Amino acid sequence: MTLYNHLPTLDLHGMDREYAKFLINEFIQDQYHMKNQKVIIIHGNGTGILKKTTQETLKKNKIVENYKIDNFNCGQTIVLLRKKP
């Protein structure tokens, strides 16, 4: 059982960089419309490519208010979305 198992989660394991960007942006958009404010993106550790891609994509997304690597699992990022008006 994980600390954030109740939050919507996107798992990017096995994805390439471009598909991961697409999935992240679609996931963020969907969660914003569903009025979820906190989500998890699992990118794993590996070579760090998906972790870097995740951070770059989140940085450019205007719906994202803040994000940080999970203190308890460095293979996932916790994302805080802006409140939907």
N, CA, C and O atoms as a Maestro MAE file, in Angstrom:
{
 s_m_m2io_version
 :::
 2.0.0
}

f_m_ct {
 s_m_title
 :::
 protein
 m_atom[340] {
  # First column is atom index #
  i_m_mmod_type
  r_m_x_coord
  r_m_y_coord
  r_m_z_coord
  i_m_residue_number
  s_m_chain_name
  s_m_pdb_residue_name
  s_m_pdb_atom_name
  i_m_atomic_number
  :::
  1 25 0.851 -1.186 0.000 1 A "MET " " N  " 7
  2 3 0.000 0.000 0.000 1 A "MET " " CA " 6
  3 2 0.893 1.245 0.000 1 A "MET " " C  " 6
  4 15 1.810 1.363 0.812 1 A "MET " " O  " 8
  5 25 0.616 2.150 -0.904 2 A "THR " " N  " 7
  6 3 1.430 3.355 -0.984 2 A "THR " " CA " 6
  7 2 0.705 4.539 -0.369 2 A "THR " " C  " 6
  8 15 -0.507 4.509 -0.155 2 A "THR " " O  " 8
  9 25 1.451 5.550 -0.100 3 A "LEU " " N  " 7
  10 3 0.922 6.753 0.526 3 A "LEU " " CA " 6
  11 2 -0.083 7.475 -0.364 3 A "LEU " " C  " 6
  12 15 -1.011 8.112 0.135 3 A "LEU " " O  " 8
  13 25 0.096 7.378 -1.672 4 A "TYR " " N  " 7
  14 3 -0.737 8.135 -2.609 4 A "TYR " " CA " 6
  15 2 -1.625 7.236 -3.459 4 A "TYR " " C  " 6
  16 15 -1.987 7.618 -4.572 4 A "TYR " " O  " 8
  17 25 -1.988 6.051 -2.967 5 A "ASN " " N  " 7
  18 3 -2.725 5.112 -3.802 5 A "ASN " " CA " 6
  19 2 -4.132 5.587 -4.156 5 A "ASN " " C  " 6
  20 15 -4.763 5.002 -5.035 5 A "ASN " " O  " 8
  21 25 -4.634 6.614 -3.508 6 A "HIS " " N  " 7
  22 3 -5.969 7.129 -3.811 6 A "HIS " " CA " 6
  23 2 -5.957 8.189 -4.923 6 A "HIS " " C  " 6
  24 15 -7.019 8.619 -5.375 6 A "HIS " " O  " 8
  25 25 -4.778 8.606 -5.361 7 A "LEU " " N  " 7
  26 3 -4.671 9.660 -6.369 7 A "LEU " " CA " 6
  27 2 -4.642 9.074 -7.782 7 A "LEU " " C  " 6
  28 15 -4.138 7.971 -7.993 7 A "LEU " " O  " 8
  29 25 -5.190 9.829 -8.754 8 A "PRO " " N  " 7
  30 3 -5.080 9.392 -10.155 8 A "PRO " " CA " 6
  31 2 -3.606 9.275 -10.542 8 A "PRO " " C  " 6
  32 15 -2.791 10.127 -10.190 8 A "PRO " " O  " 8
  33 25 -3.280 8.210 -11.270 9 A "THR " " N  " 7
  34 3 -1.883 7.903 -11.581 9 A "THR " " CA " 6
  35 2 -1.704 7.581 -13.057 9 A "THR " " C  " 6
  36 15 -2.530 6.911 -13.676 9 A "THR " " O  " 8
  37 25 -0.601 8.079 -13.599 10 A "LEU " " N  " 7
  38 3 -0.187 7.761 -14.963 10 A "LEU " " CA " 6
  39 2 1.161 7.050 -14.873 10 A "LEU " " C  " 6
  40 15 2.111 7.579 -14.296 10 A "LEU " " O  " 8
  41 25 1.239 5.853 -15.445 11 A "ASP " " N  " 7
  42 3 2.483 5.077 -15.434 11 A "ASP " " CA " 6
  43 2 3.120 5.134 -16.824 11 A "ASP " " C  " 6
  44 15 2.517 4.698 -17.805 11 A "ASP " " O  " 8
  45 25 4.333 5.668 -16.906 12 A "LEU " " N  " 7
  46 3 5.015 5.858 -18.182 12 A "LEU " " CA " 6
  47 2 6.022 4.755 -18.516 12 A "LEU " " C  " 6
  48 15 6.715 4.848 -19.529 12 A "LEU " " O  " 8
  49 25 6.114 3.730 -17.697 13 A "HIS " " N  " 7
  50 3 7.075 2.650 -17.962 13 A "HIS " " CA " 6
  51 2 6.898 2.113 -19.374 13 A "HIS " " C  " 6
  52 15 5.784 1.805 -19.798 13 A "HIS " " O  " 8
  53 25 8.008 2.005 -20.100 14 A "GLY " " N  " 7
  54 3 8.004 1.450 -21.445 14 A "GLY " " CA " 6
  55 2 7.666 2.436 -22.555 14 A "GLY " " C  " 6
  56 15 7.667 2.065 -23.729 14 A "GLY " " O  " 8
  57 25 7.381 3.673 -22.206 15 A "MET " " N  " 7
  58 3 7.033 4.680 -23.211 15 A "MET " " CA " 6
  59 2 8.288 5.359 -23.762 15 A "MET " " C  " 6
  60 15 9.307 5.447 -23.077 15 A "MET " " O  " 8
  61 25 8.204 5.836 -25.004 16 A "ASP " " N  " 7
  62 3 9.303 6.654 -25.514 16 A "ASP " " CA " 6
  63 2 9.022 8.122 -25.168 16 A "ASP " " C  " 6
  64 15 7.933 8.459 -24.702 16 A "ASP " " O  " 8
  65 25 9.986 8.965 -25.394 17 A "ARG " " N  " 7
  66 3 9.934 10.371 -24.996 17 A "ARG " " CA " 6
  67 2 8.715 11.112 -25.565 17 A "ARG " " C  " 6
  68 15 7.994 11.784 -24.828 17 A "ARG " " O  " 8
  69 25 8.496 10.988 -26.863 18 A "GLU " " N  " 7
  70 3 7.410 11.725 -27.518 18 A "GLU " " CA " 6
  71 2 6.033 11.245 -27.064 18 A "GLU " " C  " 6
  72 15 5.137 12.053 -26.820 18 A "GLU " " O  " 8
  73 25 5.872 9.933 -26.952 19 A "TYR " " N  " 7
  74 3 4.593 9.398 -26.507 19 A "TYR " " CA " 6
  75 2 4.352 9.778 -25.044 19 A "TYR " " C  " 6
  76 15 3.217 10.053 -24.656 19 A "TYR " " O  " 8
  77 25 5.410 9.795 -24.234 20 A "ALA " " N  " 7
  78 3 5.287 10.192 -22.825 20 A "ALA " " CA " 6
  79 2 4.806 11.642 -22.720 20 A "ALA " " C  " 6
  80 15 3.936 11.939 -21.901 20 A "ALA " " O  " 8
  81 25 5.353 12.547 -23.533 21 A "LYS " " N  " 7
  82 3 4.904 13.951 -23.522 21 A "LYS " " CA " 6
  83 2 3.422 14.043 -23.840 21 A "LYS " " C  " 6
  84 15 2.669 14.741 -23.161 21 A "LYS " " O  " 8
  85 25 3.011 13.325 -24.886 22 A "PHE " " N  " 7
  86 3 1.609 13.324 -25.286 22 A "PHE " " CA " 6
  87 2 0.724 12.812 -24.149 22 A "PHE " " C  " 6
  88 15 -0.278 13.441 -23.808 22 A "PHE " " O  " 8
  89 25 1.098 11.662 -23.561 23 A "LEU " " N  " 7
  90 3 0.298 11.079 -22.486 23 A "LEU " " CA " 6
  91 2 0.221 11.987 -21.265 23 A "LEU " " C  " 6
  92 15 -0.841 12.113 -20.654 23 A "LEU " " O  " 8
  93 25 1.320 12.611 -20.909 24 A "ILE " " N  " 7
  94 3 1.334 13.507 -19.746 24 A "ILE " " CA " 6
  95 2 0.358 14.655 -19.965 24 A "ILE " " C  " 6
  96 15 -0.465 14.940 -19.095 24 A "ILE " " O  " 8
  97 25 0.440 15.314 -21.110 25 A "ASN " " N  " 7
  98 3 -0.433 16.454 -21.377 25 A "ASN " " CA " 6
  99 2 -1.908 16.046 -21.440 25 A "ASN " " C  " 6
  100 15 -2.769 16.776 -20.948 25 A "ASN " " O  " 8
  101 25 -2.207 14.898 -22.036 26 A "GLU " " N  " 7
  102 3 -3.592 14.402 -22.084 26 A "GLU " " CA " 6
  103 2 -4.090 14.071 -20.675 26 A "GLU " " C  " 6
  104 15 -5.218 14.410 -20.317 26 A "GLU " " O  " 8
  105 25 -3.256 13.415 -19.888 27 A "PHE " " N  " 7
  106 3 -3.600 13.052 -18.513 27 A "PHE " " CA " 6
  107 2 -3.874 14.296 -17.671 27 A "PHE " " C  " 6
  108 15 -4.867 14.352 -16.946 27 A "PHE " " O  " 8
  109 25 -2.999 15.284 -17.767 28 A "ILE " " N  " 7
  110 3 -3.171 16.534 -17.013 28 A "ILE " " CA " 6
  111 2 -4.468 17.221 -17.416 28 A "ILE " " C  " 6
  112 15 -5.227 17.668 -16.556 28 A "ILE " " O  " 8
  113 25 -4.724 17.306 -18.695 29 A "GLN " " N  " 7
  114 3 -5.944 17.940 -19.200 29 A "GLN " " CA " 6
  115 2 -7.194 17.213 -18.678 29 A "GLN " " C  " 6
  116 15 -8.136 17.850 -18.206 29 A "GLN " " O  " 8
  117 25 -7.192 15.895 -18.766 30 A "ASP " " N  " 7
  118 3 -8.333 15.109 -18.288 30 A "ASP " " CA " 6
  119 2 -8.562 15.299 -16.790 30 A "ASP " " C  " 6
  120 15 -9.696 15.482 -16.349 30 A "ASP " " O  " 8
  121 25 -7.489 15.253 -16.020 31 A "GLN " " N  " 7
  122 3 -7.613 15.389 -14.563 31 A "GLN " " CA " 6
  123 2 -8.077 16.792 -14.168 31 A "GLN " " C  " 6
  124 15 -8.819 16.954 -13.200 31 A "GLN " " O  " 8
  125 25 -7.647 17.781 -14.905 32 A "TYR " " N  " 7
  126 3 -8.078 19.167 -14.669 32 A "TYR " " CA " 6
  127 2 -9.588 19.279 -14.893 32 A "TYR " " C  " 6
  128 15 -10.292 19.887 -14.086 32 A "TYR " " O  " 8
  129 25 -10.083 18.699 -15.980 33 A "HIS " " N  " 7
  130 3 -11.519 18.749 -16.277 33 A "HIS " " CA " 6
  131 2 -12.345 17.974 -15.253 33 A "HIS " " C  " 6
  132 15 -13.507 18.298 -15.009 33 A "HIS " " O  " 8
  133 25 -11.737 16.947 -14.657 34 A "MET " " N  " 7
  134 3 -12.421 16.183 -13.617 34 A "MET " " CA " 6
  135 2 -12.245 16.821 -12.233 34 A "MET " " C  " 6
  136 15 -12.689 16.273 -11.224 34 A "MET " " O  " 8
  137 25 -11.596 17.976 -12.205 35 A "LYS " " N  " 7
  138 3 -11.365 18.765 -10.987 35 A "LYS " " CA " 6
  139 2 -10.517 18.049 -9.942 35 A "LYS " " C  " 6
  140 15 -10.690 18.262 -8.742 35 A "LYS " " O  " 8
  141 25 -9.608 17.206 -10.398 36 A "ASN " " N  " 7
  142 3 -8.633 16.594 -9.503 36 A "ASN " " CA " 6
  143 2 -7.452 17.553 -9.391 36 A "ASN " " C  " 6
  144 15 -6.929 18.017 -10.404 36 A "ASN " " O  " 8
  145 25 -7.039 17.846 -8.184 37 A "GLN " " N  " 7
  146 3 -5.960 18.814 -8.000 37 A "GLN " " CA " 6
  147 2 -4.591 18.184 -7.830 37 A "GLN " " C  " 6
  148 15 -3.577 18.834 -8.083 37 A "GLN " " O  " 8
  149 25 -4.546 16.934 -7.408 38 A "LYS " " N  " 7
  150 3 -3.253 16.286 -7.186 38 A "LYS " " CA " 6
  151 2 -3.238 14.959 -7.919 38 A "LYS " " C  " 6
  152 15 -4.174 14.167 -7.810 38 A "LYS " " O  " 8
  153 25 -2.160 14.718 -8.675 39 A "VAL " " N  " 7
  154 3 -2.008 13.477 -9.434 39 A "VAL " " CA " 6
  155 2 -0.573 12.974 -9.311 39 A "VAL " " C  " 6
  156 15 0.322 13.698 -8.874 39 A "VAL " " O  " 8
  157 25 -0.377 11.731 -9.702 40 A "ILE " " N  " 7
  158 3 0.937 11.102 -9.653 40 A "ILE " " CA " 6
  159 2 1.335 10.676 -11.065 40 A "ILE " " C  " 6
  160 15 0.523 10.126 -11.809 40 A "ILE " " O  " 8
  161 25 2.585 10.936 -11.422 41 A "ILE " " N  " 7
  162 3 3.136 10.424 -12.667 41 A "ILE " " CA " 6
  163 2 4.314 9.532 -12.310 41 A "ILE " " C  " 6
  164 15 5.285 9.979 -11.700 41 A "ILE " " O  " 8
  165 25 4.216 8.263 -12.697 42 A "ILE " " N  " 7
  166 3 5.281 7.296 -12.433 42 A "ILE " " CA " 6
  167 2 6.173 7.233 -13.666 42 A "ILE " " C  " 6
  168 15 5.724 6.862 -14.751 42 A "ILE " " O  " 8
  169 25 7.434 7.598 -13.491 43 A "HIS " " N  " 7
  170 3 8.388 7.601 -14.597 43 A "HIS " " CA " 6
  171 2 9.522 6.618 -14.367 43 A "HIS " " C  " 6
  172 15 10.274 6.317 -15.294 43 A "HIS " " O  " 8
  173 25 9.655 6.118 -13.164 44 A "GLY " " N  " 7
  174 3 10.728 5.198 -12.826 44 A "GLY " " CA " 6
  175 2 12.063 5.913 -12.684 44 A "GLY " " C  " 6
  176 15 12.144 7.136 -12.803 44 A "GLY " " O  " 8
  177 25 13.097 5.142 -12.431 45 A "ASN " " N  " 7
  178 3 14.439 5.705 -12.275 45 A "ASN " " CA " 6
  179 2 15.269 5.472 -13.530 45 A "ASN " " C  " 6
  180 15 15.628 6.430 -14.215 45 A "ASN " " O  " 8
  181 25 15.575 4.243 -13.839 46 A "GLY " " N  " 7
  182 3 16.285 3.879 -15.069 46 A "GLY " " CA " 6
  183 2 17.384 4.846 -15.456 46 A "GLY " " C  " 6
  184 15 18.215 5.218 -14.627 46 A "GLY " " O  " 8
  185 25 17.386 5.256 -16.724 47 A "THR " " N  " 7
  186 3 18.418 6.166 -17.228 47 A "THR " " CA " 6
  187 2 18.096 7.624 -16.939 47 A "THR " " C  " 6
  188 15 18.946 8.498 -17.109 47 A "THR " " O  " 8
  189 25 16.864 7.889 -16.499 48 A "GLY " " N  " 7
  190 3 16.466 9.258 -16.181 48 A "GLY " " CA " 6
  191 2 15.811 10.000 -17.331 48 A "GLY " " C  " 6
  192 15 15.421 11.157 -17.175 48 A "GLY " " O  " 8
  193 25 15.683 9.353 -18.488 49 A "ILE " " N  " 7
  194 3 15.102 10.026 -19.653 49 A "ILE " " CA " 6
  195 2 13.634 10.383 -19.409 49 A "ILE " " C  " 6
  196 15 13.215 11.509 -19.680 49 A "ILE " " O  " 8
  197 25 12.854 9.429 -18.899 50 A "LEU " " N  " 7
  198 3 11.434 9.710 -18.659 50 A "LEU " " CA " 6
  199 2 11.240 10.697 -17.513 50 A "LEU " " C  " 6
  200 15 10.300 11.491 -17.529 50 A "LEU " " O  " 8
  201 25 12.110 10.651 -16.538 51 A "LYS " " N  " 7
  202 3 12.037 11.601 -15.426 51 A "LYS " " CA " 6
  203 2 12.276 13.016 -15.952 51 A "LYS " " C  " 6
  204 15 11.540 13.942 -15.610 51 A "LYS " " O  " 8
  205 25 13.295 13.177 -16.773 52 A "LYS " " N  " 7
  206 3 13.619 14.486 -17.352 52 A "LYS " " CA " 6
  207 2 12.501 14.950 -18.286 52 A "LYS " " C  " 6
  208 15 12.113 16.118 -18.258 52 A "LYS " " O  " 8
  209 25 11.988 14.050 -19.103 53 A "THR " " N  " 7
  210 3 10.896 14.381 -20.017 53 A "THR " " CA " 6
  211 2 9.663 14.815 -19.232 53 A "THR " " C  " 6
  212 15 8.992 15.776 -19.606 53 A "THR " " O  " 8
  213 25 9.366 14.106 -18.143 54 A "THR " " N  " 7
  214 3 8.215 14.450 -17.302 54 A "THR " " CA " 6
  215 2 8.370 15.855 -16.752 54 A "THR " " C  " 6
  216 15 7.435 16.653 -16.829 54 A "THR " " O  " 8
  217 25 9.523 16.171 -16.202 55 A "GLN " " N  " 7
  218 3 9.736 17.494 -15.614 55 A "GLN " " CA " 6
  219 2 9.679 18.599 -16.666 55 A "GLN " " C  " 6
  220 15 9.104 19.659 -16.420 55 A "GLN " " O  " 8
  221 25 10.264 18.361 -17.824 56 A "GLU " " N  " 7
  222 3 10.231 19.359 -18.903 56 A "GLU " " CA " 6
  223 2 8.803 19.604 -19.380 56 A "GLU " " C  " 6
  224 15 8.417 20.745 -19.635 56 A "GLU " " O  " 8
  225 25 8.025 18.541 -19.500 57 A "THR " " N  " 7
  226 3 6.642 18.645 -19.964 57 A "THR " " CA " 6
  227 2 5.779 19.367 -18.938 57 A "THR " " C  " 6
  228 15 4.974 20.226 -19.295 57 A "THR " " O  " 8
  229 25 5.943 19.023 -17.670 58 A "LEU " " N  " 7
  230 3 5.159 19.669 -16.614 58 A "LEU " " CA " 6
  231 2 5.490 21.151 -16.505 58 A "LEU " " C  " 6
  232 15 4.607 21.973 -16.261 58 A "LEU " " O  " 8
  233 25 6.760 21.490 -16.687 59 A "LYS " " N  " 7
  234 3 7.201 22.881 -16.594 59 A "LYS " " CA " 6
  235 2 6.512 23.766 -17.639 59 A "LYS " " C  " 6
  236 15 6.242 24.940 -17.383 59 A "LYS " " O  " 8
  237 25 6.230 23.199 -18.814 60 A "LYS " " N  " 7
  238 3 5.620 23.955 -19.912 60 A "LYS " " CA " 6
  239 2 4.094 23.968 -19.872 60 A "LYS " " C  " 6
  240 15 3.465 24.748 -20.587 60 A "LYS " " O  " 8
  241 25 3.496 23.113 -19.045 61 A "ASN " " N  " 7
  242 3 2.039 22.982 -19.020 61 A "ASN " " CA " 6
  243 2 1.436 24.032 -18.082 61 A "ASN " " C  " 6
  244 15 1.749 24.057 -16.892 61 A "ASN " " O  " 8
  245 25 0.582 24.887 -18.613 62 A "LYS " " N  " 7
  246 3 0.011 26.003 -17.841 62 A "LYS " " CA " 6
  247 2 -1.015 25.565 -16.802 62 A "LYS " " C  " 6
  248 15 -1.361 26.341 -15.911 62 A "LYS " " O  " 8
  249 25 -1.499 24.347 -16.905 63 A "ILE " " N  " 7
  250 3 -2.450 23.819 -15.918 63 A "ILE " " CA " 6
  251 2 -1.717 23.407 -14.638 63 A "ILE " " C  " 6
  252 15 -2.320 23.362 -13.565 63 A "ILE " " O  " 8
  253 25 -0.443 23.113 -14.747 64 A "VAL " " N  " 7
  254 3 0.351 22.638 -13.613 64 A "VAL " " CA " 6
  255 2 0.768 23.818 -12.741 64 A "VAL " " C  " 6
  256 15 1.418 24.756 -13.202 64 A "VAL " " O  " 8
  257 25 0.378 23.747 -11.474 65 A "GLU " " N  " 7
  258 3 0.759 24.785 -10.528 65 A "GLU " " CA " 6
  259 2 2.134 24.498 -9.917 65 A "GLU " " C  " 6
  260 15 2.948 25.404 -9.737 65 A "GLU " " O  " 8
  261 25 2.377 23.226 -9.604 66 A "ASN " " N  " 7
  262 3 3.636 22.849 -8.978 66 A "ASN " " CA " 6
  263 2 3.833 21.340 -9.132 66 A "ASN " " C  " 6
  264 15 2.873 20.602 -9.352 66 A "ASN " " O  " 8
  265 25 5.069 20.895 -9.017 67 A "TYR " " N  " 7
  266 3 5.375 19.466 -9.053 67 A "TYR " " CA " 6
  267 2 6.664 19.223 -8.311 67 A "TYR " " C  " 6
  268 15 7.511 20.109 -8.197 67 A "TYR " " O  " 8
  269 25 6.808 17.994 -7.798 68 A "LYS " " N  " 7
  270 3 8.039 17.624 -7.092 68 A "LYS " " CA " 6
  271 2 8.191 16.120 -7.110 68 A "LYS " " C  " 6
  272 15 7.212 15.379 -7.197 68 A "LYS " " O  " 8
  273 25 9.423 15.685 -7.026 69 A "ILE " " N  " 7
  274 3 9.714 14.262 -6.908 69 A "ILE " " CA " 6
  275 2 9.217 13.804 -5.535 69 A "ILE " " C  " 6
  276 15 9.427 14.490 -4.535 69 A "ILE " " O  " 8
  277 25 8.569 12.664 -5.493 70 A "ASP " " N  " 7
  278 3 8.063 12.102 -4.241 70 A "ASP " " CA " 6
  279 2 9.237 11.798 -3.312 70 A "ASP " " C  " 6
  280 15 10.188 11.123 -3.707 70 A "ASP " " O  " 8
  281 25 9.168 12.288 -2.097 71 A "ASN " " N  " 7
  282 3 10.229 12.052 -1.107 71 A "ASN " " CA " 6
  283 2 10.389 10.577 -0.765 71 A "ASN " " C  " 6
  284 15 11.479 10.146 -0.391 71 A "ASN " " O  " 8
  285 25 9.321 9.800 -0.888 72 A "PHE " " N  " 7
  286 3 9.343 8.394 -0.509 72 A "PHE " " CA " 6
  287 2 9.590 7.458 -1.691 72 A "PHE " " C  " 6
  288 15 9.854 6.270 -1.504 72 A "PHE " " O  " 8
  289 25 9.502 8.004 -2.925 73 A "ASN " " N  " 7
  290 3 9.707 7.189 -4.119 73 A "ASN " " CA " 6
  291 2 10.200 8.106 -5.239 73 A "ASN " " C  " 6
  292 15 9.405 8.788 -5.886 73 A "ASN " " O  " 8
  293 25 11.506 8.118 -5.463 74 A "CYS " " N  " 7
  294 3 12.072 9.037 -6.452 74 A "CYS " " CA " 6
  295 2 11.756 8.627 -7.895 74 A "CYS " " C  " 6
  296 15 12.203 9.286 -8.834 74 A "CYS " " O  " 8
  297 25 10.996 7.557 -8.078 75 A "GLY " " N  " 7
  298 3 10.570 7.123 -9.399 75 A "GLY " " CA " 6
  299 2 9.211 7.675 -9.797 75 A "GLY " " C  " 6
  300 15 8.641 7.280 -10.814 75 A "GLY " " O  " 8
  301 25 8.692 8.600 -8.976 76 A "GLN " " N  " 7
  302 3 7.414 9.213 -9.320 76 A "GLN " " CA " 6
  303 2 7.402 10.688 -8.934 76 A "GLN " " C  " 6
  304 15 8.118 11.127 -8.034 76 A "GLN " " O  " 8
  305 25 6.564 11.431 -9.647 77 A "THR " " N  " 7
  306 3 6.428 12.867 -9.423 77 A "THR " " CA " 6
  307 2 5.007 13.165 -8.981 77 A "THR " " C  " 6
  308 15 4.044 12.662 -9.560 77 A "THR " " O  " 8
  309 25 4.887 13.988 -7.952 78 A "ILE " " N  " 7
  310 3 3.589 14.446 -7.460 78 A "ILE " " CA " 6
  311 2 3.308 15.782 -8.143 78 A "ILE " " C  " 6
  312 15 4.149 16.681 -8.136 78 A "ILE " " O  " 8
  313 25 2.123 15.903 -8.732 79 A "VAL " " N  " 7
  314 3 1.781 17.089 -9.510 79 A "VAL " " CA " 6
  315 2 0.563 17.760 -8.881 79 A "VAL " " C  " 6
  316 15 -0.441 17.105 -8.599 79 A "VAL " " O  " 8
  317 25 0.660 19.068 -8.665 80 A "LEU " " N  " 7
  318 3 -0.448 19.872 -8.175 80 A "LEU " " CA " 6
  319 2 -0.978 20.702 -9.334 80 A "LEU " " C  " 6
  320 15 -0.241 21.469 -9.954 80 A "LEU " " O  " 8
  321 25 -2.259 20.540 -9.616 81 A "LEU " " N  " 7
  322 3 -2.885 21.261 -10.734 81 A "LEU " " CA " 6
  323 2 -3.593 22.511 -10.228 81 A "LEU " " C  " 6
  324 15 -3.999 22.584 -9.068 81 A "LEU " " O  " 8
  325 25 -3.733 23.479 -11.104 82 A "ARG " " N  " 7
  326 3 -4.473 24.694 -10.765 82 A "ARG " " CA " 6
  327 2 -5.933 24.341 -10.526 82 A "ARG " " C  " 6
  328 15 -6.444 23.367 -11.079 82 A "ARG " " O  " 8
  329 25 -6.599 25.140 -9.698 83 A "LYS " " N  " 7
  330 3 -8.030 24.929 -9.464 83 A "LYS " " CA " 6
  331 2 -8.813 25.350 -10.684 83 A "LYS " " C  " 6
  332 15 -8.562 26.400 -11.275 83 A "LYS " " O  " 8
  333 25 -9.758 24.521 -11.050 84 A "LYS " " N  " 7
  334 3 -10.627 24.848 -12.184 84 A "LYS " " CA " 6
  335 2 -11.691 25.828 -11.690 84 A "LYS " " C  " 6
  336 15 -12.350 25.575 -10.681 84 A "LYS " " O  " 8
  337 25 -11.860 26.952 -12.406 85 A "PRO " " N  " 7
  338 3 -12.853 27.949 -11.971 85 A "PRO " " CA " 6
  339 2 -14.274 27.417 -12.017 85 A "PRO " " C  " 6
  340 15 -15.214 28.138 -11.681 85 A "PRO " " O  " 8
  :::
 }
 m_bond[339] {
  # First column is bond index #
  i_m_from
  i_m_to
  i_m_order
  :::
  1 1 2 1
  2 2 3 1
  3 3 4 2
  4 3 5 1
  5 5 6 1
  6 6 7 1
  7 7 8 2
  8 7 9 1
  9 9 10 1
  10 10 11 1
  11 11 12 2
  12 11 13 1
  13 13 14 1
  14 14 15 1
  15 15 16 2
  16 15 17 1
  17 17 18 1
  18 18 19 1
  19 19 20 2
  20 19 21 1
  21 21 22 1
  22 22 23 1
  23 23 24 2
  24 23 25 1
  25 25 26 1
  26 26 27 1
  27 27 28 2
  28 27 29 1
  29 29 30 1
  30 30 31 1
  31 31 32 2
  32 31 33 1
  33 33 34 1
  34 34 35 1
  35 35 36 2
  36 35 37 1
  37 37 38 1
  38 38 39 1
  39 39 40 2
  40 39 41 1
  41 41 42 1
  42 42 43 1
  43 43 44 2
  44 43 45 1
  45 45 46 1
  46 46 47 1
  47 47 48 2
  48 47 49 1
  49 49 50 1
  50 50 51 1
  51 51 52 2
  52 51 53 1
  53 53 54 1
  54 54 55 1
  55 55 56 2
  56 55 57 1
  57 57 58 1
  58 58 59 1
  59 59 60 2
  60 59 61 1
  61 61 62 1
  62 62 63 1
  63 63 64 2
  64 63 65 1
  65 65 66 1
  66 66 67 1
  67 67 68 2
  68 67 69 1
  69 69 70 1
  70 70 71 1
  71 71 72 2
  72 71 73 1
  73 73 74 1
  74 74 75 1
  75 75 76 2
  76 75 77 1
  77 77 78 1
  78 78 79 1
  79 79 80 2
  80 79 81 1
  81 81 82 1
  82 82 83 1
  83 83 84 2
  84 83 85 1
  85 85 86 1
  86 86 87 1
  87 87 88 2
  88 87 89 1
  89 89 90 1
  90 90 91 1
  91 91 92 2
  92 91 93 1
  93 93 94 1
  94 94 95 1
  95 95 96 2
  96 95 97 1
  97 97 98 1
  98 98 99 1
  99 99 100 2
  100 99 101 1
  101 101 102 1
  102 102 103 1
  103 103 104 2
  104 103 105 1
  105 105 106 1
  106 106 107 1
  107 107 108 2
  108 107 109 1
  109 109 110 1
  110 110 111 1
  111 111 112 2
  112 111 113 1
  113 113 114 1
  114 114 115 1
  115 115 116 2
  116 115 117 1
  117 117 118 1
  118 118 119 1
  119 119 120 2
  120 119 121 1
  121 121 122 1
  122 122 123 1
  123 123 124 2
  124 123 125 1
  125 125 126 1
  126 126 127 1
  127 127 128 2
  128 127 129 1
  129 129 130 1
  130 130 131 1
  131 131 132 2
  132 131 133 1
  133 133 134 1
  134 134 135 1
  135 135 136 2
  136 135 137 1
  137 137 138 1
  138 138 139 1
  139 139 140 2
  140 139 141 1
  141 141 142 1
  142 142 143 1
  143 143 144 2
  144 143 145 1
  145 145 146 1
  146 146 147 1
  147 147 148 2
  148 147 149 1
  149 149 150 1
  150 150 151 1
  151 151 152 2
  152 151 153 1
  153 153 154 1
  154 154 155 1
  155 155 156 2
  156 155 157 1
  157 157 158 1
  158 158 159 1
  159 159 160 2
  160 159 161 1
  161 161 162 1
  162 162 163 1
  163 163 164 2
  164 163 165 1
  165 165 166 1
  166 166 167 1
  167 167 168 2
  168 167 169 1
  169 169 170 1
  170 170 171 1
  171 171 172 2
  172 171 173 1
  173 173 174 1
  174 174 175 1
  175 175 176 2
  176 175 177 1
  177 177 178 1
  178 178 179 1
  179 179 180 2
  180 179 181 1
  181 181 182 1
  182 182 183 1
  183 183 184 2
  184 183 185 1
  185 185 186 1
  186 186 187 1
  187 187 188 2
  188 187 189 1
  189 189 190 1
  190 190 191 1
  191 191 192 2
  192 191 193 1
  193 193 194 1
  194 194 195 1
  195 195 196 2
  196 195 197 1
  197 197 198 1
  198 198 199 1
  199 199 200 2
  200 199 201 1
  201 201 202 1
  202 202 203 1
  203 203 204 2
  204 203 205 1
  205 205 206 1
  206 206 207 1
  207 207 208 2
  208 207 209 1
  209 209 210 1
  210 210 211 1
  211 211 212 2
  212 211 213 1
  213 213 214 1
  214 214 215 1
  215 215 216 2
  216 215 217 1
  217 217 218 1
  218 218 219 1
  219 219 220 2
  220 219 221 1
  221 221 222 1
  222 222 223 1
  223 223 224 2
  224 223 225 1
  225 225 226 1
  226 226 227 1
  227 227 228 2
  228 227 229 1
  229 229 230 1
  230 230 231 1
  231 231 232 2
  232 231 233 1
  233 233 234 1
  234 234 235 1
  235 235 236 2
  236 235 237 1
  237 237 238 1
  238 238 239 1
  239 239 240 2
  240 239 241 1
  241 241 242 1
  242 242 243 1
  243 243 244 2
  244 243 245 1
  245 245 246 1
  246 246 247 1
  247 247 248 2
  248 247 249 1
  249 249 250 1
  250 250 251 1
  251 251 252 2
  252 251 253 1
  253 253 254 1
  254 254 255 1
  255 255 256 2
  256 255 257 1
  257 257 258 1
  258 258 259 1
  259 259 260 2
  260 259 261 1
  261 261 262 1
  262 262 263 1
  263 263 264 2
  264 263 265 1
  265 265 266 1
  266 266 267 1
  267 267 268 2
  268 267 269 1
  269 269 270 1
  270 270 271 1
  271 271 272 2
  272 271 273 1
  273 273 274 1
  274 274 275 1
  275 275 276 2
  276 275 277 1
  277 277 278 1
  278 278 279 1
  279 279 280 2
  280 279 281 1
  281 281 282 1
  282 282 283 1
  283 283 284 2
  284 283 285 1
  285 285 286 1
  286 286 287 1
  287 287 288 2
  288 287 289 1
  289 289 290 1
  290 290 291 1
  291 291 292 2
  292 291 293 1
  293 293 294 1
  294 294 295 1
  295 295 296 2
  296 295 297 1
  297 297 298 1
  298 298 299 1
  299 299 300 2
  300 299 301 1
  301 301 302 1
  302 302 303 1
  303 303 304 2
  304 303 305 1
  305 305 306 1
  306 306 307 1
  307 307 308 2
  308 307 309 1
  309 309 310 1
  310 310 311 1
  311 311 312 2
  312 311 313 1
  313 313 314 1
  314 314 315 1
  315 315 316 2
  316 315 317 1
  317 317 318 1
  318 318 319 1
  319 319 320 2
  320 319 321 1
  321 321 322 1
  322 322 323 1
  323 323 324 2
  324 323 325 1
  325 325 326 1
  326 326 327 1
  327 327 328 2
  328 327 329 1
  329 329 330 1
  330 330 331 1
  331 331 332 2
  332 331 333 1
  333 333 334 1
  334 334 335 1
  335 335 336 2
  336 335 337 1
  337 337 338 1
  338 338 339 1
  339 339 340 2
  :::
 }
}
